[in-house]
Structure formats: C-alpha cells, structure tokens
C-alpha cells in the first residue's frame, strides 16, 4: 500500500471513531438531564415538575392509569427525543422512560 492509501484509511477510521463518540456523548447528555436522572418513582408531581420543569405536554391517560407529562429532551435525525413521567391517581410518579406519553399510553408496560 502506498502512503496516501494508508493515510486515507487512517483518516476514515478516525472519523468513524469520533462520530461514534459524538453519538455516545449525545445519548449520555440525555441521561444527565435532571428529569431523567433526578426524578424518581414515588415523588409527587410537584417535586417532579420542580426538577423537570414545565412539560411539553400533559395529558390524562386512556389505557394506562393516571396522568402523564411529556418532555422533549432534544432532537436526533430530525425527530424529537421524548421522555415521559406518568403519575398515579395520588399524583405520585408511577413510571418514566424514553417515549412520549402517547406511546406509553399505547403500551404501558414499556416504561422504565
């Protein structure tokens, strides 16, 4: 192999490695969002909102019990990164996860 070929392959490998790190860093940054890392099951709705802030949407569940707040943490590939926090009838955090409230209400077992 000539030097130009080795250099091109090395550059391509470095770019691939660094782009993987960027995707990992983005995912890691979502995990560090207060609504993701600090909201815990059993907290009151007021405590959760004090941590997470004002949700993008808030709704009453149809298939799951209680109510739900949906947050948009960012965008990836032009699509929103959603995170939901659901509450039971006593206004305590019941479940949470990386879906919208609508997605969670469609299949309530999928939460974290």
N, C-alpha and C positions, 0 to 999 in steps of 0.2 A: 504494500500500500504506500502511496506517496503521502507526503506531509499534509497536503491540502485535504485529502480524504480523511486522514486521522483527525485533523482539526475540525472538519465538518461533523464527523461522528461525535466527537467530544462536545462540541457546542450543542448539538441536538440533544445529547444525553443530559447536559447541564440544564437546558431549557425545560426538558421534560421533568426533571427532578424538582426544579424550582416551581414549576406550575403546580405540581402535586403539593408542595409545601403551602402554596397560596391557598389552595382549596382546603387543606387541613387547617390553616390559620383562620380562614373564614368560618369553618364549622366550629372550631374551638371558640371563636369570638361569640357565636350564638350561645354556646354553653355557659359563657361568662355573663350573659345578660342577667340582671337581677331577677326578672320574672322567671327565668329558667332555674337559676342557681339558688335563689333565696326563698322562693315561695314553696311552702311545704304543705302536705296534706294535713287537714285539721285546723289550719289557720282560718281566721274569719275573712269574709270578703273584704272588709275594710283594711285589714292587715295586708292582704294580698295586693289590693289596689294601691296601698301606700308604697309598696315595693315596686310593683309593675307599672304603675302609672295608669293613665286613662286608656282603656282598651279601645281597639279599632271598632269592635262591635260588641254588643252584649245582647244575649237572647235567652228565651225560655226554651228548654229542650222539649222535643216531641217524643223521641224514642228512648232517650236516657232521662234520668230524673234530675230535677233542679234547673239551674240556670248556668250560663256559660259566658265567659269573656274571651274574646279572641284578640291576640296581639300580632302585629306584623313586625318581625324582627329584622327584616331586610329583604333583599331580592337576590335570586340566583337564576341565571339564564332567563331573565325577564319574568320570572314567576315569584310571587311573594313567599317568604319563609314564614309560615303561620305557627303560632303557639297558642294553645287553649288552656284555660283554667276553668274547671267546672265546679259548681257549688251545689251542695245538697239543700234540702228544704230549711235547714237551720242556718244557712249562709256560711257553711264551713267548706273549705277546699276539699273536694271529693276526688278529683283526678286532674291530670295535666299532661301535656305532651305536644309533640310537633305535628299538629294538624289544626285545621280551622274548627270552629265549633260545629259547623255544618257537617264536616267529615266525621267528627267524633260522634255526633248525634246519629249519623247513619249506621255506625258500627261502634257502639260504646265500649266494647271490650278492647279496642285498640289503644287506649290511653296508657300512660305510664303509671 
